[in-house]
Amino acid sequence: MDGGDGAGGGERVSGSGGDAIVLSIGHASYLSTLFENDRHFSHLADFEREMAYRTEMGLYYSYYKTIANAPSFADGIRAIVHDNVTEYGHTINTLNRFNLYPEVILGAAYRVFKKVSESFKWRNEICYQVNRGYNLPPVNSCEGIGNQHYFYIDNVFFVAGTVLGTVFVLGVILGDGFLGGCLAVAAFMFNHGEATRVQWTPPLRESWAYPFILAQITLISYVLKNRLSGCFYTLTIALTTTTCMLFWQFSQFAFATQVACLYATYILDFIPFSTMATVIRAHALSFILSFVLLFGNEMLLTSMLLSSIVTVMILIFSDRLLSRITFRPLYVLLTGVLFLAGTLGIKLAIGHYLAIEDDAHIFEILRSKFTDFATFHTRLYTCAAEFDFIQMETVSKLSKTLLLPTALASLVLVAFLALNQELPNFLWRSSASRQKQFGEVIYNTLQLLCFSLMAVLIMRLKLFATPQLCVFAALVANSRFFAHSFVYFKVPSWLQKAAIIALIAGMTTTGVANIHKQLSISGEYSNPDQEALFEWIQTNTPKEAVFAGTMPVMANVKLSTERPIVNHPHYEHKALRDRTLKVYSMFSKKPLSDVHKTLSDMRVNFFIYQDGWCQPHHSRPECSYRSMWDLQDPENKGRESLCDVISNALRTKKFEPLLPFSVVYNAHNYVVFKVQ
């Protein structure tokens, strides 16, 4: 194990552990308060809580419910590993497809907790009757850690709460002291609404995985700062990375950017060979563990992560050969080209050989953002606000809290370091090249640039960029880095500290108002229309009845009624995208008899229809289902839309044009067609 320029860094980080724990607990409480204020969750019945988990959230929670309520834990695991309810007609391994390890762990923990509570007769749940008004019957509502829902969301917020503690520790590492951690924490809390959405969407995969992604980045930054190596760090990084991979499918893309950033830092000579070997071995070990624990997930095989890991391992273990190149521009250019060629070449070769197309939609989405290319599937993504380009409103908010200007100031510091330290050695490398300081800073700079680009292209990914901006801003508090960046301009330590305190004070002007605004959000979840629909399903359809409909509703149908469904919101699998296209033909211009045959072949019994999905998009005409189907099915472009056929039949009460479908439920916003 090597030690380096981070002398004292280990003591500073270990000394910040207590502060990080306190911040994490406080943040978890803050998240829980925001969630309660928004939903009035404590006063909802359990069936209302289930409906409150919209779209993907309901799908993920349903598997926790399956494990928690199964006769035994083994029965619950069997049910989700051999699942024939989520995509009726296919038996799928949902652990392989949906990254459900959080639900498996929590489901097991809940079962143990209930047994222990019953044995010791602990009272951990309080129940009372709630009068709902609006001519709705009263309901029983239970709250407390013994309630299945509270056990789930409290644990989500416990995990997500650690983000603030981790931001503090990473701020200490990059800011080289307590003040850097304080600056990072202040920036995060003052920009909380732009940094996370876990308080509104607890069951999403990002809620579970992102805290571990940030912890992994912090661990790697610590290793780089202190130039550490060895099996202990390989295993520690691998364990954290594996957790992220098991919890969220998107983790592989985030880590692919990390491997690229680390290798770029390495070829710029800021990471010693032993440290780089330690980190890349950790990634390789994590990939193997994840692939096995996810039952051979095919998307991992064709991922950029696997190809980048393989390429970097080949390149760093060819280091003796490549290091003979002492002309720096040639070395950087050659190794960079080899990395890109190897990564893309291996990915394309594996994808072609195994004929796996599950991640093809990702590249199609990116292609559609820069060209006029579009498909039905890309429109489903890009027409959603969270998949649009980042809004200028976000940039404005980050600027008003001084986060963006501070991060840009940190970037200027990095630029000056490059000018002062790197320019004199720009042309030639030496045997001592890899003894450079501040590898953790260069890595985090490159990681910030990657995350920022991701956020610009897809607004949803600002959950990566904003926290990274917060920790990167802490660099202005690093007096050692400041001295190396401005070698001819000495700033007294007391003056720099005073400036940081003044900066935090300046951030509070808008930042505290943002916190008050978040805390003032008040709501109460209620969806009587969906409640009536699910009650009708429970009463009037057999348990084995198969349902189809729009993706968000199907997730809740599965969760609340436990009926089989044929499609769902987890859209990352090619076979599921093809299935969804067939189901959504109900909104097309195809002959109704063709649609009926398609649904019958899928063995669908009932179709849940919502007229709202047929309405024109208020600002983007190409985002209506009519336009999307004209793009997908030009042969039938001249025909009358089924949206109009159905709407006219429902309005006039003349249902003959809808045959062979029959209307069996028509109330408020939902219509149920019987297919067969």
N, C-alpha and C positions, 0 to 999 in steps of 0.2 A: 504494500500500500504506500502510495506516494503522498507527500505533502507539498504544498507549493505556496503560491502568492496569497492564499487566503488565510494566512496566519491570523488567528483570532476569530476567523469566520465561524468556526465550529462552536466556539464558546458563545458567540453572539446569538447563533441560531438556537442552541440548546437553552440559553437563558431566556429566549422569547417564547418557550413552550407554554408556560403558565398563562401569559398574556393571550396566546393563540386559543387556548382552551376557553378562557373567559369570553373572548370575542365570538367564538363558535357557538357557545350556549346562548349568548345574547342575540346573535343573528338568527338562530333557530327559533327563538321566541318571537322575534320580529316577523319572520316569514309566517309563522302560525297565526299571528295577530292579523296580518294582511289577508290571509286566506279566510279567516273567520269573519272579518269585516265585509269581505266581498260576497260570501255565500250565506252567512248566518248558519254555518254548517252545524253548529251545536243544536239548532232547533229543527233540523230536518230529520224525517224518518229515514231508515236505512234504504228504502227503495228510492227515495228522493236523492239521497247521496249518490246512489248508483247512476241515476240519470244525470247528475251534475258532472260525472266523468264523461265528457263528450268525446266523440270520435275515437282516436287511438287510445286515449286514456281509459275508456271503458273496456277496450279489448284487453289491455294489459292487466287491468284490475280483475277481469273475469278469471284469469288463471290463478291469481292469488286466492280468489274466492273458491275456486275448484279445489285447490290443495287444502285450504283451511277447513272446508266443509266435507271433504272426502272421509269415508269410513276409517281410512288409515292414511298415513303419509305415503306409503308405497302405492296405494290405490290412486292417490292424487297425482303422483309422478307418472304412473301408467296412463292416466287419463290425458295428460298433456303431451306425453311422448308418442302416444298412439291416438291422436285427436282426429275424429271424423265429424266434428261438429262445426269447426271454424270454416272449413272449405268442403261442405258436404259433397260426397262423391269421391273425395280424396282423403286418405288417411295421412296426416302430416305429423312431423315431429316439431312441435312448437318451440321447444328449447333450441333446436337447430335454426329455426327461422326467425324467431322474434326476440332473442336475447333476454330470456325470462328468468335469469338467475336471481335478480332481486326478489321476484315473487316466490321463487322456490325457497330462498333463505327465509323470507318473512313468513311464508306459509308454515314452514317447519317451526320457526320461532313462536308463532302465534299458538300453534297446537301445544307446544311445550308450556308456554306461559299460561294457557287456560287450565291445563292439568295441574300445574303447580298452584295456581290461584285457587282452584277447587279443593285441592288437598289442604291448603292452609286457611281456606275460607276467607281469602282476601276480598274486600269489597273494592273493586276497581272500575265500576260502571254505575252511573246514576241515570235512572229513567224517569220520565214524566210525560204527561200528555200535553200536546201543543194544539191550540185552536188556530187553524190556518186562515179562517175567514174566506171571503170570495165564494161562499156557498160550497166550500170543500169540507169534507168530514175531518174531524180531529185525528191526529196520528200520535203514536208513541214514539218518543225520541230518546235515545240513550247516548250519553257521552262518557268519556273516560278511556283509559288505555286498554280496558277489557273489551271495549267495543271493537269489532273487526275493522271498521273504517278508521277509527282513531289510531289503532295499533299500526295501521299502514301509513297514514299521512304523518303521524308523529315521527315515525322512523325516516320517512322521506325528508322531513324538515330537519331532523337530527343530522342526517348525512349532508344535506345541502347547506346547513348552518356552518359546516366546517370550511366552506369556501372563504368566509371572511377571515378565519384564523389562518388559512393557508395564504391568503393575500398578504396578511401581515408578515408572515415568515418570509415569503418571497420578496416583499418590500424591504425587509431587514437585509436579505442577501444582496439585492441589487443596490439598495441605498447604503449598505455597509454600516447599519446601525439602527437603533430604535426609532429615530426620527423618520427614516425612510419607510419603516413599517407603518408609522402613524399616517404619513402622507398617502400611502397606498390604500389604507383602510378608509380614510376620509374621502378619497376620490371614489372608491367603490360605493360607499353608502350614499354619497351625494349624487351618484349616477345609477342608483340601484335599479330604477325602472328600465334602463338601457343595458344593464349587465346580466339580468336573469329574469326568467318568467316562471320559476318554480313555484312562486306563491300563488299563481293562477292555474298552473297545470302540473300538479304534483306527480301523477303517475307516468309522465313521459320519460323515455329512456335517458334523455339529457339530464333530468333531475337527479338520477342515480349516478350516471357516469361522469358528468363534468367535474364534480368535486374531486374525483380520483385522477382525472386528467390533469387538473391544476396541481394536485399533490405530486403527481409524477414529474411535471415540469419543474416544480420546486426542488424535488429530490435530484433531478439531473443538474439543475443550476448549482446546487450545493456541491455535487460531485465535480462539476467543471471548475467551480471557484477554488476548490481545494485540491484539484488535480488528483482525485482519488481513483483507485483501481482495485480489482480483486473480486473474489467470488461473492463476498458479502454484499457488495454493491450491485453485482450482476443479479443476484437473487432478489434483492430488495426492489430494484427497478423492475425486474421481470414480474414480480408479484403484483405491484401496483399497476403495471401496464396490462397484465392479464385481466385484472378486475375490470378495468375500463372496457376491454374488448368483449368481455362476457356480458357487460351491462348495456352496451349501445353499439349498434351496427356501424354508426358513423365514426366511431373511435378509430377505425382502421385508416380513414382518410386523414384525420387529424394527425395520427402518428406517421403517416406517409410524409406529411409536410415536415414533421419533426426530424425524421431521418435525413431528409434533404437539407434542412437547416444545420443539423449537426455535421453533416459531411462538408457543407460549405464552410462552416467554422473550422473544421479540421484541415481542409486544403489551404485555408488562409493562415494555417499554423498557430491557431489559438488553442488547440487541444492536443495534448501529448498522445502518442500512439497507444500507450497502455490504457489511458482513460477512454479513448475512442473504442478500443477493442472491448472494454468492459461494458460500455453502453450498447454497442451493436450486438454483442452476445446476449445481453438482456432482452433486446428486441426479438432476436431469433428464438430464444427460449420461450418468451411470451407467446410468440406466434404459434409455436408447436403446441403449447398447453391450450391455447384458445381453440385451435383447430380440433384438437381431441375433445375438449369439453363441450364444444358446440357441435359435436357429432359430425365432423367433416363438412362444415359450412362451405358451400361452393364459392360464395362471393369472396371468401378469404383467399382462395387459391388464385383467383384472377385479379386480386387487389394490387394497387400500386404499392402497398406496404410490403407484400412478399417480394415483389420484384426489386424494390429499392433496398431491402435488407440483403438479399442475395448479392446484388450489385456492389453494395458498400463492403460487404464481407470480402468479396473477391478483390476489390480495389485496395482495401487497407492491408490485406495480407499479401498484396503485391507491392507493398510500400517500399521495400528495399530497392526494387527495380525502378519504380516511379520517382523515388527520392534522388536518383542520380541526376535528374533534371534540376539544375540549379538556377536556370533562367525562369524567374517567377511567373511572368505572363504566360509562357509556354506551359509551365506546370499546371497552373490554374485552369487554363483553357483546355488542355488535354484531359485532365482528370474530370473536369466539369462535363465535357462532351461524352466521355466514357460513362459517366454516371447517368446522364440523360438517355444515351443510346441503350445502355444495359437495362435500365428501368423499363423503358417503353418496349424494348425488344422482348424481354422476358415476359412481360405482361401480355403482349399481343400473341406470343408463341403459345403460352399456356391457355389463353382464351380460345385460340383457334384450335388447338389440339383437343381440348375438352369440350368445345362447342358450348361454352357457358355465356349467356347473355344477360344475366341478372343485373349487372351494373351498367348495361348499355344506356339506360335512360339518363344516367348522370351526365354522360358526355353529350347526349342529345339535348339535355336541358342547357348546358353551357353553350352548345352550338346554336341553339335557338335564341340565346341572348345577344349574339353578335351577327346573326344572319337572319334571313327570312324563313329559315327552316322551322317547321312546326309539324307536330303530330297531335293526335287526340291526347296522348299521354303527356307530352310536354306542356300542352295547354292546361291540363288539370293541375300541373305544378305551378307553372309561371303565372297563371291567373290568380293564384292565391297570394295575398299581400306579403306573407312572410318569405315567399320565394322571389319577390321582386328585387330590383336594385335597392340599395340602401337609400333612405329618404334624406333630403337636406335637413329636415326637421331634426333628425338624429344628430347630424353634425352640429347643428345649431345648439342643441341641448348640451352636448359634450363640450362645446366651446364656452357656453355661459357659465359652466361650473369650473372653468379654467383647466379642465382635464386635458383637452386637446392641445392648448398652447403649452402646457407643462410637458406633455409627452413629446411635442415637437422640439422643445428646448432640450430635452434629453437626447433627442435624435441629433441635434446640433452638437452636443457634447461628444457623441460617438463620431460624428464627422470630423470634428477637430482632433480627436484622438488619432483617427486615420491619417489626417494631414501631418500631424506632428510626429507620430511614432512610425507610421507605415511608409510614408512617402520617401524618406531617406533610404529605405530598404526595398523599394518597390521592384527593382529589376532583378535582384539576386537573393537567393535563399542560401542559408548556411546550416551547418549541423546543429546549431543552437536555435534555429528558427522556432521550434515548437516549445520554447520556454516563455512565450509571450504571456503577459497577464491579461486578465479580463475576458477569458473565454466565455464565462457565463453571461457577460454583457453582450458580446457579439452574437451568441446564440439567441438570447432573448430579443435582440434587435431584429434578427432575421425572422424569428417566430412571429413577432408582432407584424412585420410586413406581410407574411403569409396569411395570418389571421385577418388582417385588415383587408387584404384583397378578397378573401372569402366573404367577408361581411359586405363589401361593396357589391359583389356579384349576387349574393343571396342574403337578404336582410336578416333572416332567421339566425344566421351564423354570427351575428354581432355578439352573441353570448360568449364566443371565443375572443373577439377583438376587444370588447370593452374592459373585461378584467385584465387582459394583457396590457392595455393602455394604462390602467391604474397602477400596476406593479412597475411598469417601465418608467412611469412618471417619477417613481421613487429615486431614479438615478440622479436627479438633480441634488439629492441630499448626500450623495457619495463624495465626500471631500477628497478621498484618495484618487478617485476617477477624475474629479474636477481638476486636481493638480496635474495629472498626466495629460489632460486635454488642453489645458491652458498653461503651458510650461513657462511662458514669459509674463504671466499675469497671476500673481499670488493674491488669493482672497483669504483673509483671516477666518479661522474656523468659527469664531463667535458670530461673525457677520453672515456667514453662510447659514448657520443655524437660525439666526434671527430672520433671515430672508425666507426660510422654509416655514417657520412659524407664521410669518406674515402671509405667505402663500396659502396656508391652510385656513387662516382667518378669512382671506379673500374668497376662498372656495365656499365658505359657509353662507355667504350672502344669498346665492341661488341654491346651494346644496341643502340647507336646512328647509327652505321652502319646498324643495322637491320631496323631502321626507314627510313634511306635513301634508303635502298633497297626496302622497301614497296612503298615509294613515287615515286621511279623510274619505277615501273611497269606501262607500257603504252600499250594500246591496242585500238581496235576499233571493235565493234560488227558488224558482217555482216554474213548473212546466206542466200545467193541468192537461194540455192537449196530448202530450206524450204519455202522461200517466193514464189517461183514459184509453189510449191505444194499447198500451201494454196490459192493462186490466182486461180489455177485450180479448187480446191474444191468449192470456192465461185462461180465460173462461171458455172461449169458443173454438180453440184449436187444439189438436192433440199434441202431446209432448214431442212427437217425432215429426211434426209439420216443419217443412223446410221453407225458409224465407229468403227473399232477395230484395234489393233496394239500393238506395244511395249508401255509400260507404260509412258516413258518420252514424246514420241510424242503425245500420246492421250491427255495429259494435255494441250499441246499447240494447238491441234486441237479444243478442247473445248473452250479455251480462244480466239483464233484468228478467228475461223470460226463459233463458236457458234453452231456447229453440235453436235447431241447426240453421246455419246461414251458408250461403255460397260465395259471398264476397265480403271484404272487410277493408279497413283503412290502411293496413300495412302493405304499401304499394311497391315494395322493393324487390319483388319476385316476378319474373317474366310471366310465369303461368298464371299468377294472380292478376297481372295487368290484362292478360288476354281474357280471363274470366270476367273481369269488371267491364271490359268493352262489350262483351255479350250482354251483360245485365243492363248496361246503360243504353242498349239499343231501344229500350222503352222510351227514350227521349229523342229517337232518331226520326228519319223519314221513310224507314223501311215499311213494307206492308205489315200490318198488324199480325197477320197469320204467320209471317216469317219470325217475328219476335216471339210469338206464342210457341212456335216449334223449338226455337232456340232455348227458351226457358224450360219447356217440357223436357227437352233432351238433358238439361241439367238437373232434372227431377225437382224443380221448384214447385211448391204448392201455393205459396202466396207471395205477391209482390206489393211492397209498401211504396206508394206513390205520393210525392209532394209537388204540388203545382208550382211552388216557389222556385224549384230548380229549373223551370222552363222560362222564367222571366228573363228579359234582356239584361245584360250587365249595364250598370248605370253609367260607366265611363269607358269601358272597353268592349265594343260590340263583338270582337272576336272571341270573347270569353263566355258568351252564351252557349248553351248546349246546342242550339240550332246551328250556330256558326261552326262549332267544333265538329258536328256531324256532317256539315257540308264539306268540311276539309277531309274528314275521314272516309266519307261515302259519297263521292261526287256523282255516282250513277243514279242515286235517288234524290239529287239536289232539287229537281223540279217538282217533287211530290209534296203533298201537304204534310206538315210536321205532325207527328203523333201527339205532341203537346197540344196542338189545336184540336185534334180529333177528340182527345180525352177531355179537354176543357169544355168544348161544346156539348159533349154528351153529359157531363156532370151538371152543366148549367141548365140544360133543357130537360134533364131527367130522362132522356131517350138513350137507352144503353145498347140498342141493337148494333150501332157501329163499332162497339167495343168487343163484340163476340169474336173469338171464343172465350175472351175474358169475361168474368162476371164480378160486379161490385158487391162485396160482402161487408164493407165497412166504409162509411163516409161521414166523417165528423171533423169539423174545424180544419186543421192543416194536413190531415192525413186521409188517404184513400187506400183501401186494401183490395187488390184484385185477387180473385181465386184463379189460379192457373190450371190446376187439375186436381 
